[in-house]
């Protein structure tokens, strides 16, 4: 906080990281103490889904239940530009085509437009984002910048998201700095920049954004905390200590975690000692949060230190699956079997990976 004797979140994290490098040990109570200094954070977690079709159904269910993981593409422009009847009709078509995933139709409609309505500019970029046409969408954004089009929080948010999705990470800081200079940054704009930082595993930027939010007195919510934890999970190597620091700051603000929070936490604990990973589940139980199919998979993959591609295509009866399992100590395999049993008792639906793992564990006599 400005004017206080407290260190910034970024400085706090860097000091903690330096201590870890020197002493190879940061106890959990130290993380909690340090995190208590900063009880302000606000981040949204992007969730990267790359698994089977039934996993996507769980993702959609989370979205409908209010546990959305991504920043929304953007809302409508907040500009008071008065649209003509033709522009209003065009806006309706662009929104419809974007929602339907009809990018070619939306692109062709916009190509014939020669105006400067901020609402229409926002609509075409939103359509590009929703249709997965990130490169094309970012080129349209660049052209808007060259033409000096009006840029509001919605347009900056989309520019950040499209730059990240099209792998133009080197241009993110310029967009972010321009938005700050124009004094149009809001919660969604910050969340979009956090999404991009998390996708890169860039904890320094994530914590720097936290400092910005504190200085700007922006009110935090669970989604922004989740994004900061996601950045810790995506770093190389993943930092479970930094993730716990963010989690404790979240609790200190009396912000209720979600199943997404704990999913990101277990992924950040992929290389942590077993007892620390198990602690995450105990935290989850303390908050009476029910695990879902996605969390079950995340926990088991973190437990076995392996990212999802390591298991892709391996049948539970294959020699390769057995060879992978025998590399782990019995303690972790027994924990996997016990966790699977608990999930079965709780009637949690299984995705393919936990189901195959259960069968493979039975084959080697662990159940």
Secondary structure in CASP SS format (residue, H / E / C, confidence):
PFRMAT SS
TARGET T0000
AUTHOR 0000-0000-0000
METHOD secondary structure of the structure
MODEL  1
X C 1.00
X C 1.00
X C 1.00
X C 1.00
X C 1.00
X C 1.00
X C 1.00
X C 1.00
X H 1.00
X H 1.00
X H 1.00
X H 1.00
X H 1.00
X H 1.00
X H 1.00
X H 1.00
X H 1.00
X H 1.00
X H 1.00
X H 1.00
X H 1.00
X H 1.00
X H 1.00
X C 1.00
X C 1.00
X C 1.00
X C 1.00
X H 1.00
X H 1.00
X H 1.00
X H 1.00
X H 1.00
X H 1.00
X H 1.00
X H 1.00
X H 1.00
X H 1.00
X C 1.00
X C 1.00
X C 1.00
X C 1.00
X C 1.00
X C 1.00
X C 1.00
X C 1.00
X C 1.00
X C 1.00
X C 1.00
X C 1.00
X C 1.00
X C 1.00
X C 1.00
X H 1.00
X H 1.00
X H 1.00
X H 1.00
X H 1.00
X H 1.00
X H 1.00
X H 1.00
X H 1.00
X H 1.00
X H 1.00
X H 1.00
X C 1.00
X C 1.00
X C 1.00
X C 1.00
X C 1.00
X C 1.00
X C 1.00
X C 1.00
X C 1.00
X C 1.00
X C 1.00
X C 1.00
X C 1.00
X C 1.00
X C 1.00
X C 1.00
X C 1.00
X C 1.00
X C 1.00
X C 1.00
X H 1.00
X H 1.00
X H 1.00
X H 1.00
X H 1.00
X H 1.00
X H 1.00
X H 1.00
X H 1.00
X H 1.00
X H 1.00
X H 1.00
X H 1.00
X H 1.00
X H 1.00
X H 1.00
X C 1.00
X C 1.00
X H 1.00
X H 1.00
X H 1.00
X H 1.00
X H 1.00
X H 1.00
X H 1.00
X H 1.00
X H 1.00
X C 1.00
X C 1.00
X C 1.00
X C 1.00
X C 1.00
X C 1.00
X H 1.00
X H 1.00
X H 1.00
X H 1.00
X H 1.00
X H 1.00
X H 1.00
X H 1.00
X H 1.00
X H 1.00
X H 1.00
X H 1.00
X H 1.00
X C 1.00
X C 1.00
X C 1.00
X H 1.00
X H 1.00
X H 1.00
X H 1.00
X H 1.00
X H 1.00
X H 1.00
X H 1.00
X H 1.00
X H 1.00
X H 1.00
X H 1.00
X H 1.00
X C 1.00
X C 1.00
X C 1.00
X C 1.00
X C 1.00
X C 1.00
X H 1.00
X H 1.00
X H 1.00
X H 1.00
X H 1.00
X H 1.00
X H 1.00
X H 1.00
X H 1.00
X H 1.00
X H 1.00
X H 1.00
X H 1.00
X C 1.00
X C 1.00
X C 1.00
X H 1.00
X H 1.00
X H 1.00
X H 1.00
X H 1.00
X H 1.00
X H 1.00
X H 1.00
X H 1.00
X H 1.00
X H 1.00
X H 1.00
X H 1.00
X C 1.00
X C 1.00
X C 1.00
X C 1.00
X C 1.00
X H 1.00
X H 1.00
X H 1.00
X H 1.00
X H 1.00
X H 1.00
X H 1.00
X H 1.00
X H 1.00
X H 1.00
X H 1.00
X H 1.00
X H 1.00
X C 1.00
X C 1.00
X C 1.00
X H 1.00
X H 1.00
X H 1.00
X H 1.00
X H 1.00
X H 1.00
X H 1.00
X H 1.00
X H 1.00
X H 1.00
X H 1.00
X H 1.00
X H 1.00
X C 1.00
X C 1.00
X C 1.00
X C 1.00
X C 1.00
X C 1.00
X H 1.00
X H 1.00
X H 1.00
X H 1.00
X H 1.00
X H 1.00
X H 1.00
X H 1.00
X H 1.00
X H 1.00
X H 1.00
X H 1.00
X H 1.00
X C 1.00
X C 1.00
X C 1.00
X C 1.00
X C 1.00
X H 1.00
X H 1.00
X H 1.00
X H 1.00
X H 1.00
X H 1.00
X H 1.00
X H 1.00
X H 1.00
X H 1.00
X H 1.00
X H 1.00
X H 1.00
X C 1.00
X C 1.00
X C 1.00
X C 1.00
X C 1.00
X C 1.00
X H 1.00
X H 1.00
X H 1.00
X H 1.00
X H 1.00
X H 1.00
X H 1.00
X H 1.00
X H 1.00
X H 1.00
X C 1.00
X C 1.00
X C 1.00
X C 1.00
X C 1.00
X H 1.00
X H 1.00
X H 1.00
X H 1.00
X H 1.00
X H 1.00
X H 1.00
X H 1.00
X H 1.00
X H 1.00
X H 1.00
X H 1.00
X H 1.00
X C 1.00
X C 1.00
X C 1.00
X C 1.00
X C 1.00
X C 1.00
X H 1.00
X H 1.00
X H 1.00
X H 1.00
X H 1.00
X H 1.00
X H 1.00
X H 1.00
X H 1.00
X H 1.00
X H 1.00
X C 1.00
X C 1.00
X C 1.00
X C 1.00
X H 1.00
X H 1.00
X H 1.00
X H 1.00
X C 1.00
X C 1.00
X C 1.00
X C 1.00
X C 1.00
X C 1.00
X C 1.00
X H 1.00
X H 1.00
X H 1.00
X H 1.00
X H 1.00
X H 1.00
X H 1.00
X C 1.00
X C 1.00
X C 1.00
X C 1.00
X H 1.00
X H 1.00
X H 1.00
X H 1.00
X H 1.00
X H 1.00
X H 1.00
X H 1.00
X H 1.00
X H 1.00
X H 1.00
X H 1.00
X H 1.00
X H 1.00
X H 1.00
X H 1.00
X C 1.00
X C 1.00
X C 1.00
X C 1.00
X C 1.00
X C 1.00
X H 1.00
X H 1.00
X H 1.00
X H 1.00
X H 1.00
X H 1.00
X H 1.00
X H 1.00
X H 1.00
X H 1.00
X H 1.00
X H 1.00
X C 1.00
X C 1.00
X C 1.00
X C 1.00
END
